[in-house]
């Protein structure tokens, strides 16, 4: 079993070194990491192929295989994400506030590294370089625990990144990967409060729930995505069809894809058949309430109560008919995982109500939910989408994975 105590001690040692790195040094390392990942893409893809072969043997779904798969294009995207992070302003040392007290004390609130960031995730090897890039630029060390499904890919990626750290004269243990895939090790990792400052889970509902319930380390909860699109009575039909098609089918395996369609009864007869026709290009199964079923004349199937709250990660879409924006908002807030929700409308009042009353990390008007992403928001690679409300919410970029401290200067003040 992996000696997690040693990993923890190494990470604590490394975090103090990472916190002192200059912006120029961090950017140089990130640029070199990006280039080296591309240079070593052949070996990374070969390792990924082993994971994919095991995935097929183990009966992994096509959607999950898509999450797992790496190719040259995706490695280039990963490298571009690291370069974006390098180009972003360094948050460490930013003065958030400053003020003087009547007794002459000068107080500054300053952004500082989090320390050691632990990340537990499933079969998404792109998380490995993303997590390293962000934590490194934010001045922290990280301990990564990927799933067994992507272990060979993760090991290959981490070898490249650690070799860059070493070649730049830095402590390799700024980045550590737990290679033991035993679930007991994961549980032990969740109890390392002595070494790890914050724990971030990325994956399905089961993983996130397990981390939240079993960790004694503070957790930033990243959520599953039961994302809704509401087609209002004042929606542009062509826009509605295009956005639903993109949000549902552009990539089904990700948390910001649309899983639930809510449509106003006034436009169901005209817009719903067009949506069905477009989604049929990808063989999307529509699970509908009775009124939507009547419109589609047997082309869809009946939805269960469970379908309205489910993240399918598949070519499946639930459909709910409503008679007002009030009903739409109530339905979405009931079944939402508080990730991303969108309204399609030309009515400003309806748009404003949706923005103000829907409880989610990201709320859109006339935009696909697929844009909930650190890269798309200009944050560079993201460490996850937070669906909670404490500390961070939405795509977590550099600032969201830092903390702050107060620096106080005086000239001999004592408290009476």
C-alpha positions in Angstrom: 0.0 0.0 0.0 1.2 3.5 -0.8 3.0 5.3 2.1 0.7 8.3 2.2 2.5 9.7 5.2 5.7 10.1 3.2 3.7 11.7 0.3 2.1 14.1 2.8 5.4 15.1 4.3 6.9 15.6 0.8 4.0 17.8 -0.2 4.3 20.0 3.0 8.0 20.5 2.3 7.3 21.3 -1.4 4.5 23.7 -0.7 6.7 26.2 1.0 9.1 26.1 -2.0 6.2 26.5 -4.5 4.9 29.5 -2.6 8.2 31.4 -3.1 8.5 30.9 -6.8 8.5 34.1 -9.0 5.8 34.6 -11.6 8.5 34.4 -14.4 9.7 31.0 -13.1 6.2 29.6 -12.8 5.4 30.7 -16.3 8.6 29.3 -17.8 7.9 25.9 -16.2 4.3 25.9 -17.5 5.4 26.8 -21.0 8.0 24.0 -20.9 5.4 21.5 -19.5 3.1 22.4 -22.5 5.9 21.7 -25.0 7.1 18.5 -23.3 3.5 17.1 -23.2 3.3 17.6 -27.0 6.8 16.2 -27.5 5.9 13.1 -25.5 2.4 12.7 -27.0 3.3 9.4 -28.6 4.2 7.8 -25.2 1.2 9.3 -23.5 -1.2 8.1 -26.2 0.4 4.6 -25.9 -0.3 4.6 -22.2 -3.8 5.8 -22.7 -4.4 3.0 -25.2 -3.7 0.5 -22.4 -6.3 2.2 -20.3 -8.8 2.2 -23.1 -8.2 -1.5 -23.7 -9.0 -2.2 -20.1 -12.0 0.0 -20.3 -13.4 -2.1 -23.2 -12.7 -5.3 -21.2 -14.5 -3.9 -18.2 -17.5 -2.9 -20.2 -17.1 0.9 -19.8 -19.8 2.9 -21.5 -19.0 4.8 -24.7 -19.5 8.1 -22.9 -17.0 7.3 -20.2 -14.6 5.9 -22.8 -14.8 9.3 -24.5 -13.9 11.0 -21.2 -10.9 8.7 -20.9 -9.6 8.9 -24.5 -6.5 11.0 -25.4 -5.3 11.8 -28.9 -3.0 14.4 -30.4 -5.7 17.0 -30.6 -6.7 16.7 -27.0 -3.1 16.8 -25.9 -2.7 20.0 -27.9 -5.7 21.4 -26.1 -4.2 20.4 -22.8 -1.0 22.1 -23.7 -2.9 25.2 -24.8 -4.6 25.2 -21.4 -1.3 25.3 -19.6 -0.1 28.1 -21.9 -3.2 30.1 -21.1 -2.6 29.6 -17.3 1.0 30.9 -17.9 -0.4 34.0 -19.6 -2.8 34.8 -16.8 -2.0 37.3 -14.0 -0.4 35.6 -11.0 -2.9 35.9 -8.1 -0.3 35.3 -5.4 0.6 38.5 -3.6 -2.4 40.5 -4.8 -3.5 43.1 -2.2 -7.2 42.6 -1.8 -7.8 45.3 0.7 -5.7 47.8 2.9 -6.7 50.1 5.6 -5.2 51.9 8.7 -6.5 51.6 12.2 -6.9 54.6 14.6 -3.9 53.3 16.6 -1.6 53.5 13.6 -1.6 49.8 12.6 -1.5 49.3 8.8 -3.4 46.2 7.7 -3.3 44.5 4.3 -5.4 41.6 3.1 -3.2 39.6 0.7 -3.8 36.7 -1.6 -1.6 33.7 -0.7 -1.3 30.0 -1.9 -3.7 27.4 -0.4 -0.8 25.1 0.4 -1.3 21.5 -0.4 -4.3 20.8 -2.6 -5.6 17.2 -2.9 -7.7 16.2 -5.9 -9.6 12.9 -6.3 -11.0 12.2 -9.7 -12.2 9.5 -12.1 -11.4 8.5 -15.7 -10.4 11.9 -17.0 -6.6 12.1 -17.6 -6.9 15.7 -18.8 -7.6 16.6 -15.2 -4.0 15.7 -14.3 -2.2 18.4 -16.2 -5.0 20.9 -15.6 -4.8 20.4 -11.9 -1.1 20.7 -11.8 -1.0 23.8 -14.0 -3.5 25.7 -11.8 -2.2 24.6 -8.5 1.4 25.4 -9.5 0.6 28.9 -10.9 -1.3 29.5 -7.7 1.8 28.7 -5.7 0.6 25.4 -4.2 1.7 21.8 -4.2 -0.7 19.1 -5.2 -1.4 15.4 -4.5 -3.5 13.7 -7.2 -5.5 10.6 -6.9 -7.0 9.5 -10.2 -9.2 6.5 -10.8 -7.9 3.1 -11.7 -9.4 3.5 -15.2 -6.8 6.1 -16.2 -3.8 5.1 -14.1 -1.5 4.4 -17.0 -2.3 7.7 -18.7 -1.9 9.6 -15.4 1.5 8.0 -14.7 2.7 8.9 -18.2 1.6 12.5 -17.9 3.0 12.9 -14.4 6.4 11.5 -15.5 6.6 14.3 -18.1 5.6 17.1 -15.7 7.9 16.0 -12.9 10.8 15.7 -15.3 10.2 19.3 -16.2 10.2 20.4 -12.6 13.4 18.5 -12.0 15.1 20.0 -15.2 14.2 23.5 -13.9 15.8 22.8 -10.5 12.5 22.6 -8.6 11.2 20.1 -6.1 9.5 17.3 -8.1 7.2 16.7 -5.1 5.3 19.9 -6.0 3.4 17.4 -8.0 2.7 13.9 -6.7 0.4 11.1 -8.0 -1.0 8.3 -5.8 -0.4 5.3 -8.0 -2.0 2.7 -5.8 -5.5 2.1 -7.0 -6.7 0.3 -3.9 -9.9 2.0 -2.6 -8.6 1.8 0.9 -5.8 4.1 -0.1 -8.4 6.6 -1.3 -10.2 6.5 2.1 -6.8 6.9 3.9 -6.1 9.9 1.7 -9.3 11.6 2.8 -8.1 11.5 6.3 -4.8 13.4 5.7 -5.8 16.7 7.3 -2.4 17.0 8.9 -0.9 17.4 5.4 -3.6 18.4 2.9 -5.2 21.9 3.2 -8.2 21.3 0.9 -9.6 18.4 -1.0 -11.4 18.7 -4.4 -13.4 15.7 -5.8 -14.1 15.6 -9.6 -16.3 12.9 -10.9 -19.8 11.4 -10.6 -22.3 11.8 -7.9 -21.0 8.7 -6.0 -17.5 9.8 -5.8 -18.4 13.3 -4.7 -20.8 12.0 -2.1 -18.1 9.6 -0.8 -15.5 12.4 -0.4 -18.0 14.8 1.2 -19.1 12.2 3.7 -15.8 10.6 4.5 -13.2 13.4 4.4 -11.9 15.1 7.5 -10.1 17.6 5.1 -12.1 20.7 4.1 -13.8 19.9 0.7 -14.7 22.1 -2.2 -17.6 20.2 -3.7 -17.7 20.0 -7.5 -21.1 18.8 -8.7 -22.7 16.6 -11.2 -24.5 18.4 -14.0 -28.2 17.9 -14.5 -28.3 21.0 -16.7 -31.6 22.4 -18.0 -32.5 24.5 -21.0 -35.9 26.3 -20.8 -37.5 27.3 -24.0 -39.7 30.3 -23.2 -42.9 31.3 -25.0 -40.9 34.1 -26.6 -38.0 32.0 -27.8 -36.5 32.3 -31.3 -37.3 28.8 -32.7 -34.1 28.4 -34.8 -31.9 29.6 -31.9 -33.7 27.2 -29.5 -33.1 24.2 -31.8 -29.4 25.1 -32.4 -28.6 25.6 -28.7 -30.4 22.4 -27.6 -28.6 20.4 -30.2 -25.2 21.8 -29.2 -25.8 21.5 -25.5 -27.0 17.9 -25.7 -24.9 16.4 -28.4 -21.6 18.3 -28.8 -20.1 16.2 -26.1 -22.4 14.0 -24.0 -19.8 12.8 -21.4 -19.3 16.2 -19.7 -21.0 17.8 -16.8 -22.1 20.9 -18.7 -24.1 19.1 -21.3 -27.8 19.5 -21.3 -29.8 16.7 -19.7 -33.2 18.2 -19.3 -35.4 20.3 -21.6 -38.2 22.5 -20.2 -40.5 24.0 -22.8 -43.4 26.4 -22.6 -46.8 24.9 -23.7 -47.4 27.9 -26.0 -44.5 26.8 -28.3 -44.4 23.1 -27.8 -46.4 22.3 -30.9 -44.1 24.3 -33.2 -40.6 24.0 -31.6 -40.6 20.5 -30.1 -40.9 18.7 -33.4 -38.0 20.7 -34.8 -35.9 19.8 -31.8 -36.8 16.1 -32.2 -35.9 16.2 -35.9 -32.5 17.8 -35.2 -31.7 15.5 -32.2 -32.6 12.5 -34.4 -29.4 13.1 -36.3 -27.6 11.8 -33.2 -30.3 9.3 -32.2 -31.1 11.1 -29.0 -33.9 9.4 -27.0 -36.4 11.9 -25.6 -38.1 11.0 -22.4 -41.2 13.2 -22.2 -44.2 14.1 -20.0 -47.7 13.4 -21.4 -48.1 16.7 -23.2 -44.8 16.5 -25.0 -45.5 12.8 -25.9 -48.7 13.9 -27.6 -46.8 16.4 -29.7 -44.2 13.8 -30.8 -46.9 11.2 -31.7 -45.1 8.1 -30.3 -41.6 9.1 -31.4 -40.5 9.5 -27.8 -40.9 7.5 -24.6 -42.5 8.4 -21.3 -40.4 10.1 -18.6 -40.3 8.8 -15.0 -39.9 11.1 -12.0 -36.3 9.8 -11.7 -35.5 11.0 -15.3 -36.0 14.6 -14.4 -33.2 14.5 -11.8 -30.7 12.4 -13.7 -27.4 13.2 -15.3 -27.6 10.8 -18.2 -24.1 11.3 -19.8 -25.7 9.7 -22.8 -27.9 10.5 -25.9 -30.9 10.9 -23.6 -32.9 14.0 -22.8 -35.8 14.5 -20.4 -38.6 16.9 -21.5 -41.0 18.7 -19.2 -43.9 21.0 -20.4 -44.8 24.0 -18.4 -47.4 26.8 -18.6 -45.3 29.7 -17.2 -41.9 30.9 -16.4 -42.8 30.5 -12.7 -43.4 26.8 -13.3 -40.2 26.5 -15.3 -38.1 28.1 -12.5 -39.8 25.9 -9.8 -39.1 22.7 -11.8 -35.5 23.6 -12.5 -34.8 24.6 -8.9 -36.3 21.3 -7.7 -34.3 19.0 -10.0 -31.1 21.1 -10.6 -27.7 20.1 -9.4 -27.0 23.8 -9.3 -24.4 23.6 -12.1 -25.6 25.4 -15.3 -29.1 26.4 -16.5 -30.1 28.3 -19.6 -33.2 30.1 -20.9 -34.0 30.8 -24.6 -36.1 33.9 -24.9 -36.4 37.3 -26.6 -38.3 38.6 -23.5 -36.0 40.7 -21.3 -38.3 40.5 -18.3 -38.3 36.7 -18.5 -34.5 36.6 -19.0 -33.9 38.8 -16.0 -36.2 36.7 -13.8 -34.4 33.5 -14.9 -31.0 35.1 -14.1 -32.1 36.3 -10.7 -34.3 33.4 -9.5 -32.6 30.2 -10.8 -30.2 28.8 -8.2 -27.2 27.6 -10.1 -23.5 28.4 -10.4 -23.9 29.5 -14.0 -27.1 30.9 -15.4 -27.4 31.7 -19.1 -29.6 33.6 -21.5 -29.6 32.4 -25.1 -26.4 30.5 -24.7 -25.5 26.8 -24.6 -24.7 25.3 -21.2 -21.5 23.9 -22.7 -19.7 27.2 -22.0 -19.4 26.5 -18.3 -15.7 25.8 -18.5 -12.6 27.5 -17.2 -11.1 27.6 -20.6 -14.2 29.2 -22.2 -14.4 31.7 -19.3 -10.7 32.7 -20.0 -9.4 31.2 -16.8 -7.2 28.7 -18.6 -7.5 25.1 -17.5 -10.0 24.7 -14.6 -9.8 22.6 -11.5 -13.5 21.9 -11.4 -16.9 23.4 -11.4 -18.0 24.2 -7.8 -21.7 23.9 -7.2 -21.5 24.9 -3.6 -21.7 28.4 -2.2 -18.8 28.6 0.3 -15.5 30.0 -0.9 -15.8 29.2 -4.6 -18.6 28.7 -7.1 -18.7 27.9 -10.8 -15.5 27.3 -12.8 -12.6 27.3 -10.4 -9.5 29.1 -11.8 -6.5 30.5 -10.2 -8.1 32.9 -7.7 -10.6 30.3 -6.5 -7.8 28.0 -5.3 -5.9 30.6 -3.3 -6.5 31.8 0.2 -5.5 35.1 1.9 -3.9 36.4 5.0 -3.7 39.7 6.8 -0.3 41.5 7.1 -0.2 44.0 9.9 2.6 46.6 10.3 3.0 48.8 13.4 5.4 50.8 15.5 5.1 49.2 19.0 1.4 49.1 19.5 0.1 47.0 22.5 -3.4 46.3 23.5 -4.7 47.9 26.6 
